[in-house]
Amino acid sequence: MLNIGDLVIYSSHGICRIDGINSMKINGVTKDYYVLHPLENDQQQLTINAPVDNDKIKMKELIKKPEAEKILESFYLDGVEWIDNPNLRSQTYKKIVNNGDRFDIAKVINTLIKKKHELENDGKKLYEQDNKHLTTIQGILFKELSLALGLSVKELHDKINQRLLKAV
């Protein structure tokens, strides 16, 4: 069980702080709920009540520095396979991300960033759906990595982009 004050990754809301654990009665059933508040500026007013015992909800503790360093190093490696069909690519990448494995998420980010740079070098843009997906998952993972590594998100962006631009 998590504790009040813990930071977690919660679904697509990103990093949230557990501000309480309350019992709530819904439909005659009393359950314990984590009271979560996202740390992102545009979501700070949002309160999320997540059941403590729900296995379907993706809530993970933040990674520690050693794992964050390994993920950072993974940006020297290949990403996932690029899929030419935009709909199949979107479905496949979302499935990988929803699995919650941060190394796999980093591979998707790796591939999308490389493709974005490649297209920009040719005077083109990344497909809008890919760009939105990249922005969302990159924002969440990079914020988590920056906290674990003691870097600003910008410093982390710069560090990863330097690694990826060497590979393109």
N, C-alpha and C positions, 0 to 999 in steps of 0.2 A: 504494500500500500504506500502511496505517495503521501507527502506531508505538506502542511501549509507552508508557503514560502518557496516550495520547489518550482523550478522552471521546467516546462515540458513542451514538446512539440505536439500540437493538437490539430490533426486533420489539416485542412487548407488554411486554418487561421494562423498557423505558424507558432511562434514561441508565445506561450501563455504562462502566467504565474498562477499558482494555486493559492487563492486568498481565503479559502474556507472549505470545510467539509460539513455539509448540512444534511439532515434527514428531511425528506419530503414525502408526503403521502399523496400518491396519484392513483386514481381508480381503486382506492381502498388498500393499496399496497404501499408500505413504507420502505423506502430505500435510502441509502447514503449517496450523496452526490458531491463531486468536486465542484467548487465554485471557481471558475477560471476567468481571467481577464487577459486578453491579448495585449502584448507589449507594443504592437505596431500603432503608430500615431492615429491612423484612420480608423482603428478598431478599439481604442481604449475605453470607450463608453459601453462597449458590448460586454454583457455578462453571459457566460456559458455555464450551464449546469450539466455536467457529464456524470452518468452513473458510475460509481466506483467499481461495480462488478460486471460491467459490460465489456465482453471480449470483442465485440464487433467494432467498437470505436478505436481508432488508431491514436493512442496517446503514448508517447515515449519520453523517457528522461533524456535530458540533453547529454550529448556525448562528452567524454572527457578528452583532455589534451592529447594523449597518445593515439587515440582513434582518430581525432581530428587531423593530426599530423600525417597519419597513413592515408586519409582521404585526400589531403592536400597533395601528397606524393602521387596519388592515382591520376592526377591531371597530366602527368608525364606519359601515361599509358594511353592506349586506344580507348575510345568511347564505345558506344553501342553501334550496331550496324545502321547505316543510313537507309531508310526505306523511301523509295521514290513516290509511292502512292500516299498523298497527304492524309487521307482518312485512315488508312491502315497504320501509317506512322503515328498519328495522334493516338489511336487506340492502343497501339503497342507500347508507346512511351508512357501513356497514362497508367497502363497496367503495371509497368515496371515501377513507376513512382508510387502508386497506391500500395505496392508490396511493402514499402517503407524501409527497404535496405538502403542506407545512405551511400554505400559504395556504388550501388547500381544507379541511384539518383545522380551521383556525381558523373557517372558514365554518360547518362542522358544529357546532362548539362554540358559536358565535354564535347559531345557530338554536335549539339545545337550551337554552341559558341563557335566551334571550328567551321561549321557550315555557314553561319552568319558572316564570319570574317571572309570566308571563301567567296560568298556571293557579293559582299560589299567590294571586294577587290575587283570583281567583274562588273561593278556598277549596278548590281541588283540588290534586292532586299529579301530577307527571310520571310517566308510565308507567314501571314498575320497570326494564324492559329499557333504556329511554332513559336513565334515571338512572344505571344501571351503566355504560353506554357513555360517557356524559358524564364521569363520575368518572374512568374509565380514561384517555380521550384528553386530558382537561383536565389531569390530573395530569402526564402526560408532557410535553405541549406547554408548560404553564405553568412546569414545572421548567426546561425548556430555555430558555425566554424569560427567566426570572429570572436564570439564569446569564449569558446573553448581555448582559442589560441592567444587571446589578449590582443587582438588586432582590431582596427576599425574595419568596417565593411569595405570601405574604399581601398584600404591597404590590401585586403584580401583579394578584391577584384583585380587590382593591379598585379599582384603576385601571380594569380591564376592566369590572367590574360598574357603575361610575359611567357609563362610556360606554354600556353596554347599557341601563341603566335610563332614560337620557335618551331612548332610541329606543323604549321600550315605552310 
